[in-house]
Amino acid sequence: MSLTDLYREVILDHYRSPRNRGTLAAPDLHGEGTNPLCGDEIAIDMTLDDGVVSEVRVTGQGCSISQASASMMSEAITGRTVAEIREIAARFNALMTTDDQIVDPDRPGSVLGDLEALQGVREFPVRIKCATLSWHTMLDAFGQ
Amino acid sequence: MLDLRSDFPLLAARPELTFLDSGASAQKPHQVLSAMREFAENHYANVHRGAYRLSQEATLAYEGARETLARFVGATDPAEMVFTRGTTTSLNVLAAGLTPRLAGRSILITEMEHHANLIPWQLAARRAGATLAHVPLTDEFRLDMDAFDRLLTPDVAVVSVAGMSNVLGTINPVAEIAAKAHAVGAVVVVDGAQMVPHLPVDVAHLGIDALAFSAHKMLGPTGIGGLWGRRDLLEDIEPFETGGEMIRDVSFETATWAQIPQKFEAGTPPITEAVGFAAAAEYLTSLGMEAVAAHDATLTTLALERLSEEVPGISIQGPPAGPDRGGVISFTLDGIHPHDIATILDSHGVAVRAGHHCAKPLMSRLSVPATARASFSVYNTPADLDPLVVGLRSAIEIFG
């Protein structure tokens, strides 16, 4: 278990300066999620334009992993179609649950980009649900 | 200071571990583990049933455990000591049993209660048409006793209060609360989950009517706890669970209850666990509960001092060191969520709890979503504070 794999600089950066923070006045989609055991909370607003997620806003409170993951997710899904988002979410879920070795997120050709920085969470099984909370919340907003 | 680490096989097997989560559940000394094993290997059978000798041996051990636990909390009548699954069940038995007395009345709890001493009373209040009020905290994390005096009207039928907070470490003035509550005719229930493992408890001296506690927080096994109640109270209230072993007579139409304590012990009880529970009480008695409390106080004072001086940006949610301060230390660090604190401490071999500690209303009162919590038991020593401080300083560095 390596703390430096868990608390990569990019994660701490998203935790300290979360992207797309706030709410939307007239969202097309809204989702709320909590981890009742640890109290992490996420609320997501999204607008859709012609099947593309055009704006995402996130509020919530919780640990660095849950909040950084939400921030990274908000960037990853902006400008994407619903089908693309489901694909990214499936890849992210696979990243969280695989037994593969941790790979360098900065390598060329990385599909998930910054999101791959979260793979260190795998080494800390109790924290995986922190990383996936915002993704489940977002998918719930689409009606799964 | 006590130095007992070698009595605890898990701690001896894991010398790298600094276990600071005894408030959740304590480790078990070999005296408890071997008592359970000896019983299971030589005397185990169901109790109160068999005409055969082995069952009589098991019954003697089980009833002997009851006497030990009654004595441990200062009760003179073993029939007043009911074995339950733990503090939560004990409080549910009391809340359900007292419900018929609550119509149009009021239940008084406190702002620092664990959900186990909150939700059973919410349900009782809803079922009976009673109101549920709580005593607020002062800014020093103690009960506001002026507010208690105001809230304690003749409407109050039950006062139920934690002996010691599982979040704040506050030790409440139980004897004073009991005397005042009795003056208005209220029944006094104490959630002793944190108090019984750490302080000398004498139910007669405290003047309370019922006490709920758990074996696993006082070095005993899981799955068993105690409900001590005054005889007249236990004889008056209805059982919470019904079934085998708790009856006097049964027909298809009706049943009558056995005497206390069997009336509250439906089904086969945790027999081996009762033996372990008694062994834990005997272990603590051999240390002396005064010595246990002194050990706890010394360690707590030292920890509060070191955390305040050596960990910049720490906020401690609990009263300062003193006679009403127990060995449960909740804290937060500026800009670092308690789960991150717990993960980083874990990488330093330090086990602490992070979360709302089953006290969400209290978290709201403290304006925090969660806290990290270090809690002590008899096997902790001042040396355990070193990795705690080092780990917290490393958390500050990572998040700095």
Interface residues (C-beta under 8 A of the other chain):
Chain A: M1 L3 L6 Y7 L12 R16 L37 C38 G39 D40 E41 Q61 G62 C63 S64 I65 F124 R127 C130
Chain B: G335 I336 H337 P338 H339 D340 T343 I344 S347 A354 G355 H356 M363 P369 A370 I398 F399
